[in-house]
Amino acid sequence: MPVSGRPLSGKTALVTGASRNIGREICLRLARDGAHVCVNTRRAEEAARGVVAEVEAAGGSASLHMADVTDEAAVRAMAEVAGPVDILVNNAAIRRHVPFLESTLEDWREAQAVVLEGAYLCARAVLASMQAKGWGRIVNMGGVSAHMGMAERTQVTAAKAGLVGFTKGLAKEFGLAGITVNCVVPGLIDTVRDPGGLRPEQASAVPIAVGRQGRPEEVAETVVHLCRPESAYITGATIHVNGGAYLP
C-alpha cells in the first residue's frame, strides 16, 4: 500500500545506465517517491555506488547491479536478483559521433545492441512478472536526434527511432495487463558528456524556445510522473522534454 506522499512505496524500479546525469536523477526521484531503486551500470561501478549512497543518504533504498544490457544472460540474472521489477527505465545509451562514411558495421551494430536490443532484453526479463502482478511501468529513453536528425550520429538516430515503435508495440500488447509503456525524449540537456557526445557548436546551433538547455532533473521528473499510479491512462506516448527546441 503506497505511503502518503510516496506513491511508489513498495515498488521496485530498475534503471539502466544509471551512474550519472539523467539516469542518476531518475534514481534519486524514484527513491524519493518510495521505490527501491536498482542502479544499473556496465562498468562505471564507482559512480553507480555513489548514486546508491546518495539515495540511502536521503533516506531511500537502492542497490547496485553491474550488468551489460546487451548480454542476455547478464540481463536475466540481474532481473532475477532485482526482481520482481515493477518499473523499468531503459536509459542505457551510446553517444559516439562517427561520420557515416567513416563508420563501420561494428559501429552500427553496437548502437542497435545498446539502445534497441538492450531495451528488448530488459523488457523481456521483467514483463512476465509485471503481467502476473497486473501492474507495471516501462519508460524508454529516446533521443531528439531521432526526430530532428543529426549529422555523424546516424547509427544512434536510427536506434533511438526504433525505440518509438518498440514503445508503441509493447503499449498495445500489454495495456490490458495494467502495464504502461512510454518514451521520453530529452532535448539538449546540460550534462556531463562522454568525449564523443554532442559538441558545443552543435548544441549552440539549435534554437531553444525557452532560451536555455534543460536540466537532468527536469527530464527525470517527467519520467517519474509516468511511473506513478495516477499516470495509468498514459501509454504508447512519446513525450518530448526539450524546451521547445523541437515541436512535433
C-alpha positions as CSV (number, residue, x, y, z in Angstrom):
1,M,0.0,0.0,0.0
2,P,1.5,3.4,-1.0
3,V,2.6,5.6,1.8
4,S,1.2,9.2,1.7
5,G,3.5,11.4,-0.3
6,R,5.4,8.4,-1.5
7,P,3.3,7.0,-4.3
8,L,5.8,4.3,-5.4
9,S,6.4,2.8,-1.9
10,G,6.5,-1.0,-2.2
11,K,7.6,-0.8,-5.8
12,T,11.0,-1.9,-7.3
13,A,12.5,0.1,-10.1
14,L,15.3,-0.9,-12.4
15,V,17.1,1.9,-14.1
16,T,19.8,1.0,-16.7
17,G,22.7,3.3,-17.5
18,A,22.1,5.0,-14.1
19,S,25.5,6.0,-12.9
20,R,25.2,9.7,-13.8
21,N,23.3,12.6,-15.4
22,I,19.7,11.8,-16.3
23,G,19.9,8.2,-15.0
24,R,21.2,9.4,-11.7
25,E,18.4,11.9,-11.3
26,I,15.8,9.4,-12.2
27,C,17.1,7.1,-9.5
28,L,17.0,9.9,-6.9
29,R,13.5,10.9,-7.7
30,L,12.1,7.3,-7.9
31,A,13.6,6.7,-4.5
32,R,12.1,10.0,-3.2
33,D,8.7,8.6,-4.3
34,G,9.3,5.5,-2.2
35,A,10.6,2.9,-4.8
36,H,13.5,0.7,-4.1
37,V,15.9,1.6,-6.9
38,C,18.2,-0.9,-8.7
39,V,21.0,1.2,-10.1
40,N,22.5,-0.5,-13.2
41,T,25.8,0.3,-15.0
42,R,28.0,-1.7,-17.2
43,R,31.4,-0.5,-15.9
44,A,31.0,2.8,-14.0
45,E,30.9,1.0,-10.7
46,E,32.3,3.8,-8.5
47,A,29.9,6.4,-9.9
48,A,27.0,3.9,-9.5
49,R,27.9,3.2,-5.9
50,G,27.8,7.0,-5.4
51,V,24.2,7.1,-6.7
52,V,23.3,4.3,-4.3
53,A,25.0,6.2,-1.4
54,E,23.1,9.4,-2.4
55,V,19.8,7.5,-2.3
56,E,20.5,6.0,1.0
57,A,21.7,9.3,2.5
58,A,18.4,10.8,1.6
59,G,16.5,8.0,3.4
60,G,15.8,5.9,0.3
61,S,16.6,2.3,-0.7
62,A,18.9,1.3,-3.5
63,S,21.1,-1.5,-4.7
64,L,23.9,-1.7,-7.3
65,H,23.6,-4.1,-10.3
66,M,26.5,-4.4,-12.6
67,A,25.4,-5.8,-16.0
68,D,25.9,-5.3,-19.7
69,V,22.4,-4.8,-21.2
70,T,23.5,-6.4,-24.5
71,D,24.2,-9.7,-22.7
72,E,21.0,-11.7,-22.4
73,A,22.3,-14.0,-19.6
74,A,23.5,-11.0,-17.6
75,V,20.2,-9.2,-18.0
76,R,18.2,-12.2,-17.0
77,A,20.4,-12.7,-13.9
78,M,20.1,-9.0,-13.0
79,A,16.3,-9.1,-13.2
80,E,16.2,-12.2,-11.0
81,V,18.3,-10.6,-8.3
82,A,16.5,-7.3,-8.5
83,G,13.0,-8.6,-9.0
84,P,10.2,-8.7,-9.2
85,V,10.6,-5.4,-11.0
86,D,7.6,-3.1,-11.2
87,I,9.2,-0.2,-13.0
88,L,11.8,-0.4,-15.8
89,V,13.6,2.7,-17.2
90,N,15.6,1.8,-20.3
91,N,18.3,4.6,-20.1
92,A,21.4,2.8,-21.3
93,A,22.8,4.7,-24.3
94,I,25.7,5.3,-26.6
95,R,26.6,8.8,-27.7
96,R,29.5,8.4,-30.1
97,H,30.0,10.7,-33.1
98,V,31.0,8.9,-36.3
99,P,30.8,10.4,-39.8
100,F,28.7,8.0,-41.8
101,L,31.3,7.2,-44.4
102,E,33.9,6.5,-41.7
103,S,31.5,4.3,-39.8
104,T,31.7,0.5,-39.7
105,L,29.2,-2.3,-39.4
106,E,30.5,-2.7,-35.8
107,D,29.6,0.9,-35.0
108,W,26.1,0.3,-36.4
109,R,25.6,-3.0,-34.5
110,E,26.9,-1.5,-31.2
111,A,24.3,1.3,-31.3
112,Q,21.5,-1.1,-32.1
113,A,22.7,-3.5,-29.4
114,V,22.9,-1.0,-26.6
115,V,19.8,1.0,-27.4
116,L,17.3,-1.4,-29.0
117,E,18.5,-4.9,-28.1
118,G,19.2,-3.7,-24.5
119,A,15.7,-2.3,-24.2
120,Y,14.3,-5.5,-25.6
121,L,16.3,-7.8,-23.3
122,C,15.4,-5.8,-20.2
123,A,11.7,-5.6,-21.1
124,R,11.7,-9.3,-21.9
125,A,13.2,-10.1,-18.5
126,V,10.6,-8.2,-16.4
127,L,7.4,-8.2,-18.3
128,A,6.2,-11.6,-17.2
129,S,6.3,-10.6,-13.6
130,M,4.6,-7.3,-14.3
131,Q,1.9,-9.2,-16.2
132,A,1.4,-11.6,-13.3
133,K,1.0,-8.7,-10.8
134,G,-1.3,-6.8,-13.2
135,W,0.8,-3.6,-12.8
136,G,3.9,-2.2,-14.4
137,R,5.6,0.8,-15.9
138,I,8.2,0.9,-18.6
139,V,9.8,4.1,-19.8
140,N,12.2,4.1,-22.8
141,M,14.6,7.0,-23.1
142,G,14.6,8.3,-26.7
143,G,16.7,10.9,-28.3
144,V,15.7,14.1,-30.1
145,S,18.1,13.3,-32.9
146,A,15.7,10.6,-33.9
147,H,13.1,13.3,-34.7
148,M,15.3,16.2,-35.9
149,G,18.1,14.2,-37.4
150,M,21.8,14.8,-36.6
151,A,24.9,14.5,-38.6
152,E,27.5,12.0,-37.6
153,R,25.0,10.2,-35.4
154,T,23.1,8.2,-37.9
155,Q,23.5,4.8,-36.2
156,V,22.3,6.2,-32.8
157,T,19.5,8.2,-34.5
158,A,18.2,5.0,-36.2
159,A,18.3,3.0,-32.9
160,K,16.5,5.8,-31.0
161,A,13.9,6.0,-33.7
162,G,13.3,2.3,-33.3
163,L,12.5,2.8,-29.6
164,V,9.4,4.7,-30.6
165,G,8.0,1.7,-32.5
166,F,9.1,-0.6,-29.7
167,T,7.2,1.6,-27.2
168,K,4.0,1.6,-29.2
169,G,4.1,-2.2,-29.8
170,L,4.5,-3.0,-26.1
171,A,1.9,-0.5,-25.1
172,K,-0.7,-2.1,-27.4
173,E,0.2,-5.7,-26.3
174,F,0.3,-5.1,-22.5
175,G,-2.2,-2.4,-21.9
176,L,-4.9,-4.8,-20.7
177,A,-2.4,-6.2,-18.1
178,G,-2.2,-2.8,-16.3
179,I,1.2,-2.1,-17.8
180,T,2.0,1.3,-19.4
181,V,4.9,1.8,-21.8
182,N,6.1,5.3,-22.8
183,C,9.0,7.0,-24.5
184,V,10.6,10.2,-23.0
185,V,12.7,12.2,-25.4
186,P,15.2,14.6,-23.8
187,G,16.4,17.6,-25.9
188,L,19.6,19.4,-25.2
189,I,20.3,18.7,-21.6
190,D,23.2,20.3,-19.6
191,T,25.0,17.1,-18.6
192,V,28.5,15.7,-18.1
193,R,29.1,14.1,-21.5
194,D,31.3,11.5,-22.9
195,P,34.1,12.8,-25.2
196,G,32.1,11.6,-28.1
197,G,28.9,13.4,-27.0
198,L,27.2,16.4,-28.5
199,R,29.7,19.1,-29.5
200,P,29.3,22.6,-28.1
201,E,28.9,24.2,-31.5
202,Q,26.2,21.7,-32.3
203,A,24.3,22.5,-29.1
204,S,24.5,26.2,-29.6
205,A,23.3,25.9,-33.2
206,V,19.9,24.6,-32.1
207,P,17.4,27.4,-31.2
208,I,15.5,26.6,-27.9
209,A,12.2,28.4,-27.3
210,V,12.8,28.8,-23.5
211,G,16.4,30.1,-24.1
212,R,18.4,27.6,-22.2
213,Q,19.4,23.9,-22.1
214,G,17.5,21.6,-19.9
215,R,18.5,20.2,-16.6
216,P,18.7,16.4,-15.8
217,E,16.1,16.8,-13.0
218,E,13.6,18.2,-15.4
219,V,13.7,15.1,-17.6
220,A,13.7,12.8,-14.5
221,E,10.6,14.4,-13.1
222,T,8.7,13.6,-16.4
223,V,9.9,10.0,-16.2
224,V,8.9,9.6,-12.6
225,H,5.5,11.1,-13.3
226,L,4.9,8.4,-15.9
227,C,5.7,5.8,-13.3
228,R,3.2,6.9,-10.7
229,P,-0.2,5.2,-10.3
230,E,-2.1,8.3,-11.4
231,S,-0.5,8.0,-14.9
232,A,-2.3,4.8,-15.7
233,Y,-4.1,6.4,-18.7
234,I,-0.9,7.5,-20.4
235,T,0.6,4.8,-22.6
236,G,2.2,4.5,-26.0
237,A,3.1,8.1,-25.9
238,T,6.3,9.9,-27.0
239,I,6.9,12.8,-24.7
240,H,9.4,15.5,-25.7
241,V,11.2,17.4,-22.9
242,N,13.2,19.9,-24.9
243,G,12.2,23.4,-24.0
244,G,10.7,24.0,-27.5
245,A,13.9,23.0,-29.5
246,Y,11.8,20.5,-31.4
247,L,8.0,20.9,-31.8
248,P,6.4,17.8,-33.3
